[in-house]
Amino acid sequence: MNRLIHLCLFASLLSLGCRRTDVSTGIPACLQTRIDLIKAEGVWNPPAKVYQYRYQGKTVYFIPQRCCDIPSQLLDDQCNTICLPDGGFAGSGDGKCADFFEKRTDEKLIWADTRK
């Protein structure tokens, strides 16, 4: 009986640990994984954010540039990198989507790191 109680408690704790309640529903699982990886790092400067936009008729996800020469990332709904819109050594990204900032629409903040 004691073993059964321990097994039930363990199963309950395990299921609670798998819940994700800090990010909007409806985002791709791979994006949640990216957010989890960011959260496992130290706090970025400036703190990390993830935005959703419409660009070229598709839903895309933008992770702004962070410290130093690390470029921003524009991802598709499978978390494949579309381009690096800005940042990097020259500050202008990789040049593959030079019109992103002018053509993007429907901005939605998906997640912001609130750690200090």
TANOR-V70845 format. One line per field, one symbol per residue. psi: psi as a letter, one per 40 degrees, with the letter a starting at -180 (. if undefined). Layout:
psi = ???
//
This chain:
psi = ddddddddddddddddeeiheeiiieiidddddddddddeiihihiiiihihihhfeihihhhiiaibfhiihhiaeefhhdigdiaadeeeaeeefdedddeiifhhhdihhei.
//
